[in-house]
């Protein structure tokens, strides 16, 4: 039963899309669900998964290159993008 719960949360993580959510809500949900995929260890993989939740046209507007930190670099750029 616990395994099924973790599997459903992992599935929810991989299917997460921003849709009508604000980016703040999306970020919160992303990090809550990230704990259910402990095998996703590399920052580059986390960043790629993070951006897959956004529409393709939006992804091209945020530039990142081999980020060292999902939080500091990517979310910082996202915050800057939304402020401007």
CORLIN-V69436 format. One record per residue. RES is the residue in one letter. PHI is phi in radians with two decimals (none if undefined). PSI is psi as a letter, one per 20 degrees, with the letter a starting at -180 (* if undefined). OMEGA is omega in whole degrees, 0 to 359 (none if undefined). Layout:
BEGIN
RES:PHI:PSI:OMEGA
RES:PHI:PSI:OMEGA
END
This chain:
BEGIN
X:none:g:178
X:-1.10:h:179
X:-1.08:g:180
X:-1.12:h:178
X:-1.08:g:179
X:-1.09:h:178
X:-1.12:h:179
X:-1.18:h:177
X:-1.22:h:176
X:-1.12:g:178
X:-1.10:g:178
X:-1.05:g:178
X:-1.05:g:183
X:-1.27:i:179
X:-1.75:j:183
X:-1.09:p:177
X:-2.28:q:182
X:-1.19:h:179
X:0.79:c:181
X:-1.46:j:180
X:-1.18:q:169
X:-1.31:r:180
X:-1.17:h:177
X:-1.15:g:179
X:-1.16:g:178
X:-1.04:g:179
X:-1.04:g:180
X:-1.06:g:180
X:-1.11:g:180
X:-1.00:g:182
X:-1.25:h:176
X:-1.14:g:182
X:-1.41:h:181
X:-1.01:h:181
X:-1.17:i:179
X:-1.53:i:177
X:-2.24:m:185
X:-1.12:i:178
X:-1.33:i:176
X:-1.53:n:190
X:-1.72:h:187
X:-1.46:p:181
X:-1.01:h:181
X:-1.03:g:179
X:-1.17:h:178
X:-1.14:g:179
X:-1.09:g:179
X:-1.06:g:179
X:-1.15:h:179
X:-0.99:g:183
X:-1.31:i:177
X:-1.15:i:177
X:-1.38:i:180
X:-1.75:q:176
X:-1.05:q:184
X:-0.97:g:181
X:-1.06:h:180
X:-1.26:g:182
X:-1.00:h:181
X:-1.28:i:181
X:-1.50:i:177
X:-1.83:o:181
X:-1.71:p:174
X:-2.60:q:182
X:-2.45:o:180
X:0.80:m:183
X:-1.14:q:177
X:-1.55:h:184
X:-2.56:p:177
X:-1.06:g:184
X:-1.21:g:187
X:-1.21:g:186
X:-1.49:g:187
X:-1.28:g:181
X:-1.21:h:174
X:-1.06:g:178
X:-1.17:h:178
X:-1.11:g:177
X:-1.05:g:179
X:-1.08:g:180
X:-1.07:g:182
X:-1.23:h:179
X:-1.27:h:182
X:-1.69:*:none
END
